[in-house]
């Protein structure tokens, strides 16, 4: 008799009570029995090394590593793992999944958690369900087409993705950007920071069971997206910030549109303050929850609000200025305790600081070109295409063949709403990148989840995950 059961799809799956190999260690264990219709649906799934296994099947070294005992060591220093105590429990523990279809994991994030009752002992984020291969795709796209690719990674701040790629390409080209181009880009990414943080305020409010905050956050974000649609033609995934400048100039009357956004959002932030900041339930569910120390955050290379919540004033707009950020005044908001409440307070006040920057941009916006006037990089004006055959040929070649970038490699980083967003670009002298790698802050910041959730309650897992503000398109790019 066969040792397998055939499903309706014709695939052979192991019978119940068969002995299966451990996908990591290779050790054997018995599959629980199943009867009736359950027997035909019994399928063994595993994420390999990503899987979280019970303690009796987990090596002591891994338990010590997951405890966060040693995060970073100076070169040459060796630690004896046996000297590190690992928390043991005599009670029976349980491993559960949260996601990857869970709405409050902010995308297709799967969290495997070991629970002792309602206390979270261990957490392992499992990723890869949204993998799109954008970095490999970039090698087959010209630099002109690159913005259409990267803009879809962090879909809540697409303009930051376009900006970091454009800055990297321009660094290799060695071109000097017109002043107006820099100020337009600053305006757009600061508005994008406002819309991204408003979305976080909405979803984090819902994760705390505040349906009102969900409605308010979407209401204010809609104003920003409407302006983006008027300026770029799209609400998201704009392909507007491109190597060499922007696709077009700002629309007529943009000053009034942006001023209305600032005048509307700023007083409503005070309403959020009244709704959430002093609310007893919200404070009890956020103060002292998901704590991180500055040492832990730095050791794990966390950036953005996660790092600043621990008291480290690291903001690339201030510490490593790009565009024209050294010509505007703003404060870097930092926390003290590294908990959920600090991260909420930082994002709330960063909206205020972004509005402060936007008002200065309105006053300082210069006249001039919105893109580099270099025929090797920039297509001709749209009106010239109908008048000149040379302009038509030039336009055709730019958008079909692209432009060539000198050989070299560069790393450029900017401050996205989630932290340090970096682009490592290698050129072989052709019209397409030889290699591209994106340092996605969401991907790096997920490392902090096991530390932040350890010892907390299962009920707090959702709000701790929310406080990281992960975007899975950026994690699985």
N, C-alpha and C positions, 0 to 999 in steps of 0.2 A: 504494500500500500504506500502511496506517495506521502511524503512528509510535508506537503504544502497544500494549501487550499487555493483554488482558482477563483478570483473575483469575477464580477460581471464584465470587467474590462479585459479579462484574460490574463491578468498578471498573477504570478504565483507569490503568495505571502506565507510566512511561517505559520504552522499550526500553533494553537495555544499549547502551553506546557513544553514547548521546544526550548532548547538552550541556545541563547544568542550571544555573540561576542560583544563585549564592551567596545563602543566605537573609538575610545581613546586608549585605554590600557590593553585591550585585547582579552581581558579576563571574561569568563563566561558567567552568565546569570540566567535565571529562569524567567521566562515571560509569563505573566499572570494568565490564568485560564480564562477562556471565553466560551460561551455557548450560543446556540441558535444563530441569529443573524449577526451577533457580535463576532463570531468566529470568522466570517467571511470578510469583515471590515478591519481585521486586526493588522495594522501596518506599522512597522518599526520606523520611526523617523529620528534623525539625530542631526545636530549642528556641529558634530565633530568636536574640535578643541574648544569651540565656543560654549558647548553644553555645560550646564551646571549639574553635577552629579551629587548624590547623597554623600554624607561625610565618610561613611564606611567605604566608599569607592573613590575618595578624593585624597591625593597625596598630601602629606603634611606640609610640604613646601608650598603647595598651591593654597592651602588654608592660610598659611602665614602671609602669603603674598596678597590674598584677598582681604586680609585684616588690615592691610595698609601699614604693616609694621615698618617696612623699609621702602621708602619711595625713591630716594636718590642718595647715592654715595659718592664721595670724592674718589677720583681715580686712584687705584691701587689699594683701596681699603676693602677688606674682606670681612664679612659678618658670618658667624656661625649660626646657621638657621636653627640649630637645636637650642640656642640661648633665648629664642623668642617664644614667649608663651602664646598659645593659641587657645581661645575660649572654647571650652568643651561643655556639652550639655548632656545630662543623663536622660532628659525627656525625649520622646519621639518627635522628630521634626518632620516638616512637610515641605516639598518643593512644588511651587505653583508657577504658572505662566500668567503674566499680564501683557496682553498683546500677542501677535503684532496687529490685531484688528481693533484693539482697545482705543476708543475715541480720545481718551485723556493722555495717551502717550504721544500726542502731537505728531502723528504720522505712523508709519509702519515700524515702530520700535517694539521689540519683544524683550520683556524683562523677566528673567527667571529669578525667583526669590526663594530662599530657604527660610521658613517660618518656624518659630517656637511659639505656638499659640498665635497671638497677633503681633509678635515682635519679629522684625526682620533681622535675621542673622547674617545672611549673605545675599548679595545681588549681583547678577551678571547681565549687562546689556548685550543683546544679540542683534546684530545688524545684517544688512545685505538683502533685505526683501525688496528694495526699491532700486537696486543697482542698475545704472544706465550707461556706464562706461564713457562718461563725457570727456574725461582726460585723454582716453585713447581716440575718441571721435575727433578731438581737436587736431590730431595729427593729419587728418584727412580733410580738414577745412582750411581755407585761406585765412589770413589774419583779418581780412574784411568780413568774412563769415563768422569769425570766432565769437562775436558778441551774441549772435543768435543761439549759440550753444551754451555758454556759461550763464546767461541770464536766467536759465531755468533751474539752476542749482538751488540757491536759496530763494525760493519763490516769494518769500515775504520781503526781501530786500534785493530785487533783481538789479537795480541800478548800481549797487555796490559791486556786484559780480562783474558787470560791464566795465565799471571804473577800474578795478584792479587789473583786469586783462589789458585795457587800453593803456594804463600807466606802464605796464611791463613792456608792451610793444613799443611805446614811445621812448622808453629808456634805451632799448636796443637801437632804435632809429636815430636817437640823439637829436630829436627835434625840440625846438622851443615852442611851447604852446602859447597862443594868444591869451591875454589876460581875461578877456570876456569868456573864453571857453572854460577857464578854471573856475570862474565865479558861477557860471551856469551849472557846471558839474556840482559844485558845492551846494548850490540851492537845491538841486534835485536829490542828492544823497541825504541831505538833512531832512527834507520833506519825507524821504523814504524811511529815515530813522524814526521820524514821528509816527508814520503809518505802521511800521513794524512794532514799535512799542505799544501803540494803541491796540493792535491785534493781540499782543501779549496780555495787556491789561484786561481785554475782553475774555480771552480763554482762561487766564489765571483766575479771574473772577468766577467764571463758571466752574472751574476746578474746586473753588471754595464754596460752591453752591450759590453764587450770586448771579442770578439770571439778569438782574438789572444791569450789572457791569458788562455783561456780554452784549446787551443791546446798545449801551452807550458807546462802547469801544468801536463797534461796527459803524455806528452813526457818524462818529467823528472821522474814522478812517475813510469813509465814503467820500468826504470832501476832498481829501488828498488824492484819492484815486481818480476822481472826476477831473482834477487839475492835470494829472498825469495823462489822462485820455485826451484832454484838450491840447496838451503839449506834444506828446509822442504818438498819439493815435491809438494807444493801447492802455488798458488799466494795469496790466502786468506783462512781464517778459517783453520789454520795450524795444530792445535793439536800438537805443537812442544814443547812448554814450559809446562812441566808436573810436578806434585808433585814429588820432589826428584831430579829434574834437567831438562835436555832436552832429547828429543827423540833420538838424535844423536849428534855427534861432528860436528864442522864446516867442510865444504868440503875443499879439497886441493885447494890451491890458493885463499882462501877467502880474504887474505890481499890485493892482487892485484885487485880483484873485487870491494872491498869496497873502495879502494883508487881511482879507476876510477870514482865511483859514486861521491865521495867527490870532486874530481878535476873537474868534469863536472857540478855538481849542483851549486857549489859555485860561479863561474863567471856568471852563468845564472841568479842568484839572482840579480846581478847588472843590468842585462837586464830588469828584472821585475821592479826594481827601476826606471829605465829610462822610461819604458813603462807606469807605473801607478803613482808613487809617485809625480812626478811633473806635471802630466796631469791635466789641469784646470778643465775639466768636472768631472774627478774622484774625485778631491779634493772637488769640490762644492757639490758632492753627498755623501761625507763621512765626511767632517769636520763639527762638530756641529750637526750631525745626530745621533739619538739613544743614547743621553747622559745618563750616570749613575753617581751618586756620590758614593764615597767610603762608606758612611753611608748606602745608599740604597743597595749596593752590599753586604755588610756584613750582613745587616738585612735579606736579602733574601737568605743567605748562598750560594751566587754565588762563583764559583771558576774558576781557569784557566785564559785564556786571558780576560774574562769578568771582573774578579776581578782585575787583574793586570793592566787593562786599566785605572782603577780609581786611580792608584798610590800605591796600596797595594802590596808590594813585597812578595807575598805568593806563594811559589813553594815547594811542598813536597820534591822534590829532594834536596832542600837546607835546608828547615826548619825542616823536619823530615826525614833525609837521610835513604834510604834503599839500598839494594844491595851494590855497591861500589861507590855510588855517592859522598861520602865524600873524595874520593881519586882522583877525577878529578876536573879540574877548568872550571867554566862556569859562566856566568852572568845571573841574573834574569832580564828579560826585563819588564819594567813597563811603563805605559802611564801617562798622566796628566789629560786629559779632559773626559775620559771614553766614547769617541764617536767611531763611526765606523772607523775613520782613525787611532785612537790609536790601535784598535783591529787588523786592517790590519798590522800596523807597528810591533806590537808585534809578530804576527805569522811569518811575513817575517824574522825578526831577530832571532826568536827562531829556524828557520831552520839553520841559521848560527851557533848558539850556539850548536845545536845538531851535526852538522858536526865537530865543535871544540871538542866535547866530543868523537865522533867516532874516530877521529885521535888519541886521547890519548888512547882509548881502543886498537887500533891496536898496539901501542907501548908497552902497559902494559899487554897484554894478556898473562897469565901464562900457563905453561904446566900442565898436570894433568888430573884428571877425570872430565867428563862433567855431572856426576850425582852421587848421593850418593851410595856408595857400601854397602848397607844394604839389605840382601837377603829378608827381610820382606817387603821391599818397592820396590826394583829395580829388574826387570826381569833379567835373565841371558843373557850373550852376545849371539847374534844370532848364531854365529858359534858353540856354545856349544850345541845347541838344537839337532843338527844332531849326536852328539857324546855321549850324556849322557841322559839316561832315567830320572834321577833325575832332570836334567836341563829342560827337556821337561815338566815334571809334575809341576815343579816350575813355568815355564812360563805360563802354562795353568791355574794354580790356581790364579796367579796375575791378569790375564786378564779376568777371569770369576768370581771369588769370590771377588777380590780386596784385599786391606789390611785394617786392623782395625786401627782406630785412637782413642787415649785416650779420655775419656769424657772431655768436657770443651767447652768454647765459646771464640771467638776471633774476633776482628775487625782489619783488615789491610787495609791501604789506600796507593795508589800510585798516581803519577801525570800523568794522561793521556793527550793527546792533547787537551781535552775539559775541564779538571779540575780534581778535586779529585774523583778518582774511588776507591770505597771502597767495601770490602767483609766482611760481618758479617756471621760467620759460627758457628754452634752449632753441636757438636758431642755427640752421646749417647754411644760411645764405639764400634759401629759397623763399617761396611765397607762403609756405605752410610751416607751422612749428615742428621742430624735430621731436621735442618732448614738451609736455605741459603738466604741471602738477599744482593742484590747488590745496592750500592749507586751510581746510574748513574748520572754523571755530566750533561748530556744533559737534563735529567728529571728535575733536580733542576734549571738549568740555564734558562729553559723556563719560570720560574716565572718572569724573568726580562722583558719579551716582553711587557706586558701591560704598564709598566713604560717607556720603551724605545720608544714605538710607540706613546704614548699619546701626542697629540698636533702636531704631525708631519703630513706629507702629505702621501696620499695613495701611491704615486709613490715611496716613501722611505720605504714602508712596506717590500718590497722584500729584499732590501739590509740590513735592520735592522735584519730581520729574518736570513739572511745569516751570519751576523756578530756573531750570537750566535753559529753557526756551530753545529746545533743539528743533531743527528743521531737517527732516530726514532726506530731503533732496540733496542737501549739502553733505550729509553724512555718507550716503551711498553713491554719490556722484559717479 
